[in-house]
C-alpha cells in the first residue's frame, strides 16, 4: 500500500451559533472569517484558506457536549488519488458518509470505528489567497457530488 501524504489539515467544530462563534475566534485568537454560509463560518489564521470550520449544531446536546464535527485531512495528490482513497475505504468496509464539492476542492467524509467523522480533501486550488476569495464568493459550499471510486 502506498503511504498516504497529507498536505495540511483543518478541524470542523459544532457551534450553537457559528456566526457568533466566529466573532470569538476573531477577537480572541485573531482569526479571519474568510467565508460564511447560512449554517457555517470558515476561519483562517492567515496562511491557509481555512483552519477551523464552525458548523451549526442543531441537536439538543448540552453546550458542554458540542465539539468535533469532522477532522479534515488534505491529501497531497490529484482527484484520482482521492478516488483511489475512496476505493480503499470502500474495499475495507468503511462507512462513507458523503462526498462533497466545496467549490475549491472535493471531500470524502467517512467514520472510524468509534463514529468519529474524518474527511479526505483534495484541493483544486493551490493559491490560498485565491481560494479564500473563492470560498467567500461561493459562500463556502458543501454540495453533494458523485465521485466514483477507483479500485487499484
ZAMARGU-4260 file (C-alpha; in steps of 0.2 Angstrom, whole numbers, plus 5000, padded with zeros to 4 digits):
<rodrens>
0) 5000/5000/5000 | 5007/5017/4995 | 5010/5029/5010 | 4997/5042/5011 | 5004/5060/5010
5) 4994/5074/5020 | 4997/5091/5014 | 4988/5100/5028 | 4973/5098/5040 | 4959/5108/5047
10) 4946/5104/5060 | 4927/5107/5060 | 4918/5111/5076 | 4900/5111/5080 | 4894/5128/5087
15) 4877/5133/5093 | 4879/5149/5083 | 4894/5149/5071 | 4892/5167/5066 | 4893/5172/5084
20) 4907/5159/5087 | 4917/5167/5073 | 4917/5184/5082 | 4925/5175/5097 | 4938/5166/5086
25) 4942/5183/5078 | 4943/5193/5094 | 4952/5180/5105 | 4963/5171/5093 | 4965/5184/5079
30) 4957/5173/5066 | 4950/5180/5050 | 4932/5174/5044 | 4936/5170/5026 | 4919/5163/5021
35) 4901/5162/5028 | 4886/5151/5024 | 4869/5151/5032 | 4875/5137/5044 | 4894/5139/5045
40) 4909/5151/5046 | 4926/5147/5039 | 4941/5154/5049 | 4959/5156/5045 | 4975/5161/5054
45) 4980/5169/5038 | 4991/5157/5029 | 4978/5144/5024 | 4961/5146/5016 | 4953/5139/5032
50) 4960/5131/5048 | 4944/5130/5058 | 4926/5127/5051 | 4912/5132/5063 | 4896/5121/5059
55) 4879/5125/5066 | 4874/5111/5079 | 4855/5110/5078 | 4855/5095/5090 | 4848/5095/5108
60) 4865/5092/5115 | 4871/5102/5130 | 4884/5116/5127 | 4897/5105/5135 | 4894/5091/5123
65) 4896/5101/5107 | 4913/5098/5099 | 4921/5089/5084 | 4911/5089/5068 | 4925/5082/5057
70) 4944/5082/5056 | 4949/5086/5038 | 4965/5079/5030 | 4970/5087/5014 | 4979/5074/5003
75) 4995/5078/4993 | 4988/5072/4976 | 4975/5073/4962 | 4957/5069/4961 | 4961/5052/4955
80) 4971/5049/4971 | 4956/5055/4981 | 4946/5042/4971 | 4958/5028/4975 | 4957/5033/4993
85) 4938/5032/4992 | 4940/5015/4984 | 4952/5009/4998 | 4940/5014/5011 | 4925/5006/5002
90) 4935/4990/5000 | 4939/4989/5019 | 4921/4991/5023 | 4922/5009/5029 | 4906/5019/5031
95) 4907/5033/5018 | 4896/5047/5025 | 4896/5058/5009 | 4906/5065/4995 | 4906/5084/4993
100) 4910/5098/4981 | 4917/5113/4991 | 4920/5123/4976 | 4939/5124/4979 | 4940/5105/4981
105) 4932/5089/4984 | 4929/5080/5001 | 4926/5061/5005 | 4919/5060/5023 | 4919/5044/5032
110) 4919/5037/5050 | 4931/5027/5060 | 4925/5013/5071 | 4920/5024/5085 | 4910/5035/5074
115) 4922/5050/5073 | 4920/5059/5056 | 4935/5062/5045 | 4937/5070/5028 | 4950/5066/5015
120) 4951/5083/5005 | 4958/5086/4988 | 4962/5105/4985 | 4958/5110/4967 | 4966/5127/4970
125) 4984/5129/4977 | 4984/5148/4979 | 4977/5150/4996 | 4973/5169/4994 | 4963/5165/4978
130) 4955/5150/4987 | 4949/5162/5002 | 4941/5173/4989 | 4933/5159/4980 | 4926/5152/4997
135) 4919/5169/5001 | 4912/5171/4984 | 4903/5154/4984 | 4898/5156/5002 | 4908/5140/5007
140) 4898/5127/4998 | 4896/5109/5003 | 4886/5101/4988 | 4884/5083/4986 | 4893/5075/4972
145) 4896/5059/4963 | 4914/5054/4964 | 4917/5036/4958 | 4929/5026/4967 | 4945/5019/4959
150) 4950/5001/4964 | 4968/4998/4960
</rodrens>
